């Protein structure tokens, strides 16, 4: 049978399949698939974009096969390629990627157990948009990946949630994995490290625990601030870190705070973290957000008009890159799922919760004003050296609320109250311990102060 005849035959079957599908949402996903070829027992279909290809592969391939088998007694494989990409090229690329991943998996089988994080293959230097807010961090990580940054080891990346710290760290791992395949890489989070340490102690597997970390060449440690939760864990990490450092192993750490601002962090670790290179990832500007969106659209072969891109960049509530791309992905899915044109008006009406209409952000001085009014004291009292309970308690409350509700560092908070950052740390820790211990007065007072803050914001 000629290939055109096969295509016609498939089109007839495909039309009948669509008639059998009653779920309108499913129909939306398969209606734009087109046949490319039918060879032996393989049907190759073409998807208009990457998102539909991935969605159908993940959700509907088996469904389509079952329909063919039950209704037409056809046992067949279904492959989906992207529009404009030859099927054989797609298959070749996919096989190459699978083989590459298997090789890497085999190499790192010794440490990619439950207590590690697989490298995200999409987090590369190529997919990271470097701008003013992160250029130094990008350059430092690139140099580290190439082996040029050992004099500044470790690299400590800090910044708010969702700005790209993890992306850069994984980019280092992916670059080394490809260009230096003999290097043993371990990627882990602070939370997993805590769990692994506790389990190793309980099961008396500390020798295996130490051997695992002794064997690595590159340590990628995400959310390192979490280890401050356990003194014993910090001791173990200190010795582990020191051994890797003395053996010239590359160490990349990420955190949401500077070392000195991590409450309860061992001073020895704080000193070690600051012995290398400290780099910050800041909040992206509007232009950087636009560049990030455009890069994401290009990589994924999506299309959104320039005015929509600009609107999103200028009006999204969050400064997080992760949130930014999450909104873009939501926009793309809605457009494809409901077959609507994505315009600024559509976004404002359908996705308004993502965009600015936000409450006023309180300043430290405004929070202090609220606390002073509640306790009927003056700012000068809080700034005094008084240790009277009626002054210390409001002071601790104000410090805690500023720390939790503003981007102020411990140092800047200390300057307001004429105290060093260690004293500020102690005030925050005291309130946190009272909350943890269900201190009724503290919990109820914080609730009332937060209610007053909400009123103040309107």
Phi and psi in degrees as a GROMACS rama.xvg file:
@    title "Ramachandran Plot"
@    xaxis  label "Phi"
@    yaxis  label "Psi"
@TYPE xy
-62.974  154.67  UNK-2
-61.4115  -37.1899  UNK-3
-62.4966  -37.8909  UNK-4
-65.6222  -38.9726  UNK-5
-62.3859  -41.5614  UNK-6
-63.4965  -41.4555  UNK-7
-64.0063  -40.1133  UNK-8
-63.6427  -44.1438  UNK-9
-62.6364  -41.2599  UNK-10
-60.259  -37.7233  UNK-11
-63.7602  -45.6454  UNK-12
-63.0894  -43.8498  UNK-13
-62.1556  -40.7166  UNK-14
-61.9465  -38.7863  UNK-15
-69.4482  -36.0212  UNK-16
-59.5547  -44.6612  UNK-17
-63.5161  -31.5194  UNK-18
-69.1456  -30.9358  UNK-19
-79.0559  -19.0876  UNK-20
-87.4436  117.824  UNK-21
-94.8688  -20.3476  UNK-22
-75.6691  114.107  UNK-23
-61.6934  -33.8884  UNK-24
-66.5377  -40.6503  UNK-25
-62.6635  -43.1234  UNK-26
-58.2785  -37.2017  UNK-27
-61.0664  -32.2229  UNK-28
-80.3784  -30.7807  UNK-29
-103.343  -10.8165  UNK-30
-65.8476  -25.2825  UNK-31
-96.8369  5.16565  UNK-32
-72.9356  138.643  UNK-33
-126.623  146.92  UNK-34
-75.5428  137.162  UNK-35
-104.495  -46.9117  UNK-36
-159.924  157.738  UNK-37
-130.252  109.676  UNK-38
-128.21  123.535  UNK-39
53.0295  -117.613  UNK-40
-107.368  25.3402  UNK-41
-122.271  126.312  UNK-42
-106.743  125.422  UNK-43
-107.292  123.085  UNK-44
-110.325  159.491  UNK-45
-116.589  129.262  UNK-46
-102.641  146.001  UNK-47
-71.5003  -21.3363  UNK-48
-155.356  168.986  UNK-49
-63.9339  -36.4032  UNK-50
-65.2516  -46.2634  UNK-51
-64.0926  -40.5556  UNK-52
-56.3273  -50.7773  UNK-53
-65.4278  -40.3173  UNK-54
-66.1308  -44.6047  UNK-55
-66.1393  -41.3018  UNK-56
-61.0681  -38.9685  UNK-57
-78.6162  -28.3379  UNK-58
-118.896  -29.6792  UNK-59
-124.072  -3.19002  UNK-60
-59.3441  -50.5438  UNK-61
-63.8058  -34.2296  UNK-62
-62.357  -45.5279  UNK-63
-65.8698  -39.9266  UNK-64
-62.3675  -41.4215  UNK-65
-63.3473  -39.49  UNK-66
-62.9452  -44.6007  UNK-67
-62.2641  -41.2577  UNK-68
-70.0322  -45.6941  UNK-69
-74.3343  -37.1588  UNK-70
-92.9059  -29.9897  UNK-71
-126.905  4.91193  UNK-72
53.3598  39.0839  UNK-73
-107.276  115.713  UNK-74
-92.5088  113.002  UNK-75
-148.999  156.153  UNK-76
-93.6264  146.781  UNK-77
-121.123  123.082  UNK-78
-117.036  147.304  UNK-79
-123.26  129.585  UNK-80
-115.89  165.319  UNK-81
-85.9319  150.12  UNK-82
-59.4864  128.815  UNK-83
89.5349  -3.89715  UNK-84
-115.868  127  UNK-85
-65.9165  142.659  UNK-86
-59.2679  -43.2488  UNK-87
-65.0719  -35.9402  UNK-88
-66.4785  -39.8024  UNK-89
-63.676  -45.3442  UNK-90
-62.562  -42.536  UNK-91
-61.7228  -43.6998  UNK-92
-65.6509  -41.3507  UNK-93
-65.502  -41.4293  UNK-94
-64.0532  -40.2491  UNK-95
-62.6315  -43.2484  UNK-96
-64.2194  -41.812  UNK-97
-63.8844  -44.5113  UNK-98
-62.9168  -39.9138  UNK-99
-63.7829  -43.2264  UNK-100
-67.1264  -36.0645  UNK-101
-64.3439  -41.9667  UNK-102
-60.7905  -45.5305  UNK-103
-64.5368  -41.5614  UNK-104
-62.0458  -42.6188  UNK-105
-62.4469  -41.2123  UNK-106
-63.899  -38.7533  UNK-107
-103.79  20.2732  UNK-108
-62.0153  -26.4892  UNK-109
-68.1746  -27.3851  UNK-110
-122.367  -3.40214  UNK-111
-90.6499  56.3731  UNK-112
-91.7156  -160.894  UNK-113
-59.0985  -35.5094  UNK-114
-91.2946  57.4973  UNK-115
-162.692  168.353  UNK-116
-120.276  123.486  UNK-117
-62.9836  143.309  UNK-118
-66.3554  134.016  UNK-119
-78.9059  112.885  UNK-120
-65.7122  -16.5443  UNK-121
-85.6934  -12.5058  UNK-122
-90.1163  88.7144  UNK-123
-126.031  170.172  UNK-124
-65.8224  -30.5491  UNK-125
-68.5974  -31.0522  UNK-126
-94.5907  1.50255  UNK-127
-96.1986  128.158  UNK-128
-92.8698  113.929  UNK-129
-89.936  132.106  UNK-130
-143.797  -169.873  UNK-131
-57.6923  -35.9169  UNK-132
-74.593  -17.3313  UNK-133
-139.573  7.68284  UNK-134
-60.0498  -42.2266  UNK-135
-66.0429  -42.1246  UNK-136
-62.5198  -41.3333  UNK-137
-61.1335  -48.3399  UNK-138
-64.2328  -41.9027  UNK-139
-62.7542  -43.1046  UNK-140
-69.0882  -38.4296  UNK-141
-61.9913  -43.702  UNK-142
-64.3776  -38.1342  UNK-143
-64.1249  -42.6527  UNK-144
-61.586  -34.9734  UNK-145
-83.1518  -7.5298  UNK-146
90.9594  15.2783  UNK-147
-96.1209  -4.2345  UNK-148
-111.033  19.3789  UNK-149
-62.9936  -30.1776  UNK-150
-65.8046  -21.4121  UNK-151
-107.804  24.7171  UNK-152
-80.1964  131.974  UNK-153
-83.796  167.388  UNK-154
-101.212  124.873  UNK-155
-113.637  109.791  UNK-156
-100.383  124.936  UNK-157
-129.494  155.143  UNK-158
163.815  171.308  UNK-159
-66.8574  168.307  UNK-160
-63.6075  136.76  UNK-161
82.2239  14.2942  UNK-162
-96.4231  -5.91072  UNK-163
118.252  11.3938  UNK-164
-60.9053  -49.2727  UNK-165
-65.2214  -38.7116  UNK-166
-57.0344  -49.5283  UNK-167
-64.0124  -41.0995  UNK-168
-62.4495  -44.7541  UNK-169
-66.9799  -32.5688  UNK-170
-61.4676  -39.9472  UNK-171
-59.6727  -48.2158  UNK-172
-61.5036  -43.3411  UNK-173
-66.1979  -38.4916  UNK-174
-65.2273  -46.2387  UNK-175
-65.3187  -40.2717  UNK-176
-58.4394  -38.4625  UNK-177
-83.117  -42.3944  UNK-178
-91.715  -21.1573  UNK-179
-132.855  66.9572  UNK-180
-61.6413  -16.9404  UNK-181
-82.0936  -11.78  UNK-182
-72.176  136.143  UNK-183
-94.1775  113.763  UNK-184
-106.722  135.206  UNK-185
-125.908  123.817  UNK-186
-112.719  128.417  UNK-187
-149.189  160.304  UNK-188
-107.399  161.195  UNK-189
-57.7913  -39.7122  UNK-190
-64.6668  -44.3956  UNK-191
-66.7897  -37.0781  UNK-192
-61.9749  -42.9936  UNK-193
-58.3851  -47.0905  UNK-194
-64.7269  -41.1534  UNK-195
-64.8932  -42.9881  UNK-196
-62.1491  -47.3565  UNK-197
-61.935  -44.0833  UNK-198
-66.4378  -38.3401  UNK-199
-64.2472  -38.4985  UNK-200
-65.14  -46.1772  UNK-201
-62.9648  -39.825  UNK-202
-93.1393  3.55553  UNK-203
57.5917  46.3657  UNK-204
-113.791  31.0791  UNK-205
-66.8356  -28.7726  UNK-206
-63.9814  -45.8648  UNK-207
-63.9797  -38.7386  UNK-208
-58.608  -47.7401  UNK-209
-68.3657  -38.4202  UNK-210
-64.0631  -36.7132  UNK-211
-60.1074  -46.1327  UNK-212
-77.7724  -27.036  UNK-213
-65.6552  -26.661  UNK-214
-84.2855  -9.00284  UNK-215
-87.6886  152.585  UNK-216
-103.477  -27.58  UNK-217
-135.935  123.566  UNK-218
-109.058  120.423  UNK-219
-111.578  110.699  UNK-220
-120.436  109.047  UNK-221
-93.6585  141.656  UNK-222
56.7144  54.1016  UNK-223
-65.9724  -19.4982  UNK-224
-62.0523  -21.276  UNK-225
-68.0148  -25.8703  UNK-226
-67.7343  -13.9187  UNK-227
-67.9435  -7.90822  UNK-228
-72.7795  -17.2219  UNK-229
-136.056  117.544  UNK-230
-57.2362  -43.1612  UNK-231
-65.0252  -38.3678  UNK-232
-64.7334  -39.6799  UNK-233
-64.1382  -38.7722  UNK-234
-60.8308  -46.8629  UNK-235
-63.3389  -42.8215  UNK-236
-67.1809  -33.4917  UNK-237
-60.5273  -47.0822  UNK-238
-68.8106  -39.3895  UNK-239
-61.2067  -49.8871  UNK-240
-58.4118  -46.6703  UNK-241
-62.2697  -38.7232  UNK-242
-68.0587  -44.8495  UNK-243
-61.8253  -42.9643  UNK-244
-62.6013  -45.926  UNK-245
-68.156  -23.1043  UNK-246
-93.4765  12.6938  UNK-247
62.0449  36.3726  UNK-248
-89.3413  141.895  UNK-249
-73.4174  133.398  UNK-250
-127.521  125.968  UNK-251
-119.975  125.521  UNK-252
-120.399  144.593  UNK-253
-124.937  150.77  UNK-254
-158.512  159.834  UNK-255
-87.2895  -1.60669  UNK-256
-141.749  161.864  UNK-257
-68.111  154.142  UNK-258
-53.2016  -43.4483  UNK-259
-68.2032  -17.2027  UNK-260
-94.8478  -1.54936  UNK-261
-82.4738  113.067  UNK-262
-64.0186  133.296  UNK-263
71.0184  8.79297  UNK-264
-71.5407  131.836  UNK-265
-55.1681  133.499  UNK-266
-61.5976  -30.5197  UNK-267
-64.097  -42.0605  UNK-268
-68.4764  -41.8508  UNK-269
-56.7275  -41.8222  UNK-270
-65.3213  -42.9304  UNK-271
-62.7848  -43.4596  UNK-272
-61.9534  -31.7091  UNK-273
-90.1735  1.74848  UNK-274
-79.8007  -14.0361  UNK-275
-105.878  -125.295  UNK-276
-117.072  121.486  UNK-277
-101.231  122.492  UNK-278
-126.693  144.013  UNK-279
-112.391  140.982  UNK-280
-106.06  114.692  UNK-281
-93.0431  -177.736  UNK-282
-71.7339  129.382  UNK-283
-69.5656  144.229  UNK-284
-75.0452  174.034  UNK-285
-58.9084  -45.8244  UNK-286
-61.9125  -38.3265  UNK-287
-67.8939  -39.0975  UNK-288
-61.152  -41.8794  UNK-289
-61.4758  -43.931  UNK-290
-63.878  -38.8321  UNK-291
-63.707  -45.0054  UNK-292
-62.5101  -47.2824  UNK-293
-61.7085  -39.9448  UNK-294
-64.9472  -42.2043  UNK-295
-63.0842  -43.0741  UNK-296
-63.8961  -40.9572  UNK-297
-64.5795  -45.7393  UNK-298
-62.3138  -39.9748  UNK-299
-95.2741  2.31742  UNK-300
58.5499  42.1566  UNK-301
-100.855  161.8  UNK-302
-131.493  130.084  UNK-303
-139.388  138.959  UNK-304
-63.3043  155.153  UNK-305
-60.591  -37.302  UNK-306
-68.9724  -31.3176  UNK-307
-70.0523  -43.4745  UNK-308
-57.9902  -46.1122  UNK-309
-64.1278  -42.1385  UNK-310
-61.5642  -46.2421  UNK-311
-60.6191  -47.1578  UNK-312
-61.3604  -37.2708  UNK-313
-83.3007  -23.3271  UNK-314
-121.91  -2.45146  UNK-315
-63.2142  140.965  UNK-316
-64.8639  -43.8644  UNK-317
-89.5438  148.706  UNK-318
-92.7157  -0.682083  UNK-319
-72.0806  130.399  UNK-320
-62.3805  -38.1185  UNK-321
-61.1799  -45.6239  UNK-322
-65.2878  -38.9305  UNK-323
-58.1571  -49.2508  UNK-324
-72.2575  -27.1837  UNK-325
-64.6874  -40.0614  UNK-326
-65.2436  -44.28  UNK-327
-60.6117  -42.2779  UNK-328
-64.1986  -39.2586  UNK-329
-62.6575  -41.1538  UNK-330
-62.0417  -45.61  UNK-331
-62.2115  -46.3877  UNK-332
-62.4565  -44.8063  UNK-333
-60.8612  -42.1141  UNK-334
-62.1783  -41.8592  UNK-335
-75.9804  -39.8273  UNK-336
-68.8212  -41.7791  UNK-337
-103.371  3.54957  UNK-338
51.9585  49.9917  UNK-339
-118.296  155.444  UNK-340
-80.0228  127.303  UNK-341
-84.9482  110.631  UNK-342
-121.373  169.146  UNK-343
-61.0792  -41.9724  UNK-344
-60.5585  -40.7356  UNK-345
-64.1358  -44.5435  UNK-346
-61.3526  -45.0163  UNK-347
-62.9183  -32.3412  UNK-348
-86.429  -38.3196  UNK-349
-95.2164  -25.0532  UNK-350
-125.583  31.8898  UNK-351
-61.7233  -25.4339  UNK-352
-66.6152  -18.556  UNK-353
-82.735  -16.0004  UNK-354
-115.326  166.976  UNK-355
-54.8166  130.572  UNK-356
-175.645  29.0684  UNK-357
-78.0692  155.374  UNK-358
-70.1341  159.627  UNK-359
-63.0029  135.971  UNK-360
-86.1021  125.182  UNK-361
-73.9412  144.215  UNK-362
-88.4822  162.846  UNK-363
-54.6712  -41.4503  UNK-364
-64.3935  -35.5992  UNK-365
-69.3718  -37.209  UNK-366
-65.8458  -42.1497  UNK-367
-61.2906  -40.7252  UNK-368
-59.8704  -41.8349  UNK-369
-64.5157  -43.4543  UNK-370
-66.6779  -42.3683  UNK-371
-61.2622  -42.3769  UNK-372
-65.5525  -37.9304  UNK-373
-65.0495  -42.3  UNK-374
-93.3903  -3.26617  UNK-375
57.7347  49.4288  UNK-376
-129.605  175.723  UNK-377
-110.939  159.016  UNK-378
-57.297  -39.9268  UNK-379
-60.9252  -28.8144  UNK-380
-68.0371  -42.6612  UNK-381
-64.2529  -35.161  UNK-382
-81.2058  -8.53783  UNK-383
-75.4898  173.471  UNK-384
-89.3925  7.39063  UNK-385
-59.3281  136.212  UNK-386
-108.421  13.8833  UNK-387
-63.3242  141.597  UNK-388
-57.5891  -39.1554  UNK-389
-69.9615  -8.27761  UNK-390
-107.986  -42.2145  UNK-391
-63.3016  -43.3445  UNK-392
-61.7168  -50.813  UNK-393
-60.6978  -37.1517  UNK-394
-61.7118  -46.1821  UNK-395
-62.8414  -40.7697  UNK-396
-61.0816  -45.7463  UNK-397
-63.846  -44.921  UNK-398
-60.3879  -45.1057  UNK-399
-62.5395  -46.0177  UNK-400
-66.4245  -37.0142  UNK-401
-65.753  -43.227  UNK-402
-62.2605  -39.3115  UNK-403
-83.3501  -22.6121  UNK-404
-118.784  3.35688  UNK-405
-136.963  162.438  UNK-406
-81.0392  10.4391  UNK-407
-62.1857  137.474  UNK-408
-79.9117  165.811  UNK-409
-60.728  -36.9929  UNK-410
-63.9745  -44.5309  UNK-411
-69.2541  -35.41  UNK-412
-65.2722  -39.9649  UNK-413
-60.4289  -36.4893  UNK-414
-66.0716  -29.7885  UNK-415
-68.0649  -39.4952  UNK-416
-101.122  9.67125  UNK-417
57.9892  44.2836  UNK-418
-138.263  156.044  UNK-419
-79.8981  167.563  UNK-420
-68.815  -23.7037  UNK-421
-68.4025  -35.933  UNK-422
-67.4268  -39.1659  UNK-423
-62.7224  -41.5174  UNK-424
-56.6401  -45.7288  UNK-425
-62.1527  -39.4311  UNK-426
-63.3736  -43.5942  UNK-427
-65.6398  -44.3472  UNK-428
-60.2788  -39.977  UNK-429
-60.552  -46.9992  UNK-430
-65.57  -42.2392  UNK-431
-61.9256  -39.4887  UNK-432
-66.9177  -37.2971  UNK-433
-66.5922  -37.8358  UNK-434
-65.2737  -44.6913  UNK-435
-60.1136  -36.0735  UNK-436
-90.2657  11.5402  UNK-437
58.0227  41.6842  UNK-438
-66.236  113.659  UNK-439
-62.4681  -42.147  UNK-440
-62.0931  -48.3693  UNK-441
-62.0615  -46.1524  UNK-442
-63.2535  -45.8906  UNK-443
-67.2693  -39.0251  UNK-444
-65.7321  -43.7184  UNK-445
-61.6219  -38.1758  UNK-446
-63.1515  -43.1976  UNK-447
-67.0301  -40.6756  UNK-448
-65.2997  -37.8822  UNK-449
-67.6986  -37.1538  UNK-450
-61.3685  -41.8036  UNK-451
-66.736  -35.8924  UNK-452
-63.7638  -41.0788  UNK-453
-62.0217  -41.9164  UNK-454
-63.4903  -41.72  UNK-455
-62.4882  -30.2063  UNK-456
-75.4442  -21.0618  UNK-457
